[in-house]
């Protein structure tokens, strides 16, 4: 008697398909979800919600699988990942802004030092009224040759070594000339 199938059917409309279960199964599922409150010495597992797998009417009753309630939907996972990405973006944006501020401070210090050095040179004793803005840099032609060689040979910079040595030699001679003129 108790093992015969129930003739009464309950129809649940699902977006994908129709799931048919007996009222007996619905009652069992309902009583399964209403568990008695455990006493202080009884440990319980995390709550689980039943998932009903749709089947065709010829296969019989649908299979019931239980999954923990702490499963996460793809939408919630995407939201969490987007929040994490926003937090990372904010962190790196703050780091970048801090680095920019630090570089601006360093540049201001260099500019102040440069101005102070320019003032010292222009106001120095024995100044021959040299205008540093109009003077040509030492060994300008050699410098241009070195730069052009580096641009033409970006992956073969050793080809420019002889030009670099010529430029260094020119700068050393100019330095020696200025030092000997100052003595």
ZIZI-V312545 format. One record per residue. N is the residue number from 1. PHI is phi as a letter, one per 30 degrees, with the letter a starting at -180 (none if undefined). PSI is psi in whole degrees, -180 to 180 (none if undefined). D_LAST is the distance of its C-alpha to the last C-alpha in whole Angstrom. Layout:
# ZIZI-V312545
n = (N & N)
phi = (PHI & PHI)
psi = (PSI & PSI)
d_last = (D_LAST & D_LAST)
This chain:
# ZIZI-V312545
n = (1 & 2 & 3 & 4 & 5 & 6 & 7 & 8 & 9 & 10 & 11 & 12 & 13 & 14 & 15 & 16 & 17 & 18 & 19 & 20 & 21 & 22 & 23 & 24 & 25 & 26 & 27 & 28 & 29 & 30 & 31 & 32 & 33 & 34 & 35 & 36 & 37 & 38 & 39 & 40 & 41 & 42 & 43 & 44 & 45 & 46 & 47 & 48 & 49 & 50 & 51 & 52 & 53 & 54 & 55 & 56 & 57 & 58 & 59 & 60 & 61 & 62 & 63 & 64 & 65 & 66 & 67 & 68 & 69 & 70 & 71 & 72 & 73 & 74 & 75 & 76 & 77 & 78 & 79 & 80 & 81 & 82 & 83 & 84 & 85 & 86 & 87 & 88 & 89 & 90 & 91 & 92 & 93 & 94 & 95 & 96 & 97 & 98 & 99 & 100 & 101 & 102 & 103 & 104 & 105 & 106 & 107 & 108 & 109 & 110 & 111 & 112 & 113 & 114 & 115 & 116 & 117 & 118 & 119 & 120 & 121 & 122 & 123 & 124 & 125 & 126 & 127 & 128 & 129 & 130 & 131 & 132 & 133 & 134 & 135 & 136 & 137 & 138 & 139 & 140 & 141 & 142 & 143 & 144 & 145 & 146 & 147 & 148 & 149 & 150 & 151 & 152 & 153 & 154 & 155 & 156 & 157 & 158 & 159 & 160 & 161 & 162 & 163 & 164 & 165 & 166 & 167 & 168 & 169 & 170 & 171 & 172 & 173 & 174 & 175 & 176 & 177 & 178 & 179 & 180 & 181 & 182 & 183)
phi = (none & d & c & d & d & d & d & d & b & b & c & c & d & c & d & d & a & c & c & c & b & d & d & d & d & d & d & d & d & d & d & d & d & c & d & d & d & d & d & d & c & c & c & c & d & d & d & b & c & d & c & c & c & d & b & d & e & d & d & j & d & d & d & c & c & c & b & d & d & d & d & c & d & d & d & d & d & d & d & d & d & d & d & d & d & d & d & d & d & d & e & d & d & d & d & d & d & d & d & d & d & d & d & d & d & d & d & d & d & d & d & d & d & d & d & d & d & d & d & d & d & d & c & d & d & i & d & c & h & d & c & d & d & c & d & d & d & d & h & d & d & d & d & d & d & d & d & d & d & d & d & d & b & d & c & b & d & d & d & c & d & d & d & d & d & d & d & d & d & d & d & d & d & d & d & d & d & d & d & d & d & d & d)
psi = (-52 & -13 & -3 & 153 & 146 & 140 & -19 & 138 & 148 & 128 & 128 & 121 & 128 & 152 & -35 & -42 & 180 & 133 & 125 & 127 & 157 & 160 & -32 & -44 & -41 & -40 & -43 & -40 & -39 & -42 & -30 & -38 & -21 & 86 & 148 & 151 & 128 & 153 & -180 & -26 & 4 & 127 & 141 & 153 & 166 & 148 & 146 & 143 & 138 & 144 & 126 & 126 & 124 & 143 & 164 & 154 & -26 & -20 & -11 & -148 & 151 & 156 & 144 & 124 & 140 & 136 & 147 & 151 & -14 & 17 & 152 & 141 & 161 & -35 & -46 & -39 & -42 & -41 & -43 & -43 & -38 & -39 & -41 & -43 & -41 & -41 & -43 & -43 & -43 & -44 & -49 & -31 & -41 & -42 & -42 & -44 & -41 & -41 & -40 & -44 & -42 & -42 & -36 & -42 & -44 & -43 & -40 & -42 & -44 & -41 & -40 & -43 & -40 & -45 & -42 & -43 & -39 & -41 & -40 & -41 & -44 & -28 & 9 & 153 & 142 & 16 & 131 & 32 & 49 & 126 & 109 & -22 & -26 & -10 & 149 & 143 & 152 & 139 & 42 & -38 & -43 & -37 & -43 & -39 & -44 & -47 & -44 & -40 & -43 & -37 & -36 & -27 & 66 & -26 & -1 & 63 & -17 & -20 & -21 & 4 & -38 & -37 & -36 & -40 & -40 & -43 & -45 & -41 & -42 & -45 & -42 & -42 & -42 & -41 & -47 & -40 & -41 & -38 & -44 & -30 & -30 & -17 & none)
d_last = (124 & 120 & 119 & 120 & 118 & 118 & 119 & 117 & 114 & 111 & 109 & 105 & 103 & 100 & 97 & 97 & 101 & 104 & 104 & 108 & 109 & 112 & 112 & 113 & 109 & 108 & 109 & 108 & 105 & 105 & 106 & 103 & 101 & 103 & 102 & 103 & 101 & 100 & 101 & 98 & 98 & 98 & 95 & 95 & 93 & 91 & 93 & 94 & 95 & 97 & 97 & 99 & 99 & 101 & 104 & 106 & 110 & 111 & 109 & 110 & 108 & 105 & 102 & 101 & 97 & 96 & 92 & 90 & 89 & 86 & 85 & 83 & 83 & 81 & 80 & 79 & 77 & 75 & 75 & 73 & 71 & 70 & 69 & 67 & 65 & 64 & 63 & 61 & 60 & 59 & 57 & 55 & 54 & 53 & 51 & 49 & 49 & 47 & 45 & 44 & 44 & 41 & 39 & 39 & 38 & 35 & 34 & 34 & 32 & 30 & 30 & 29 & 26 & 25 & 26 & 24 & 21 & 21 & 22 & 19 & 16 & 19 & 19 & 15 & 13 & 12 & 14 & 15 & 18 & 18 & 21 & 21 & 25 & 25 & 22 & 23 & 22 & 20 & 22 & 25 & 28 & 27 & 28 & 31 & 32 & 32 & 33 & 36 & 37 & 37 & 40 & 42 & 42 & 42 & 44 & 42 & 38 & 38 & 38 & 35 & 33 & 32 & 31 & 29 & 27 & 26 & 25 & 23 & 21 & 20 & 19 & 17 & 16 & 15 & 13 & 11 & 10 & 9 & 7 & 5 & 6 & 4 & 0)
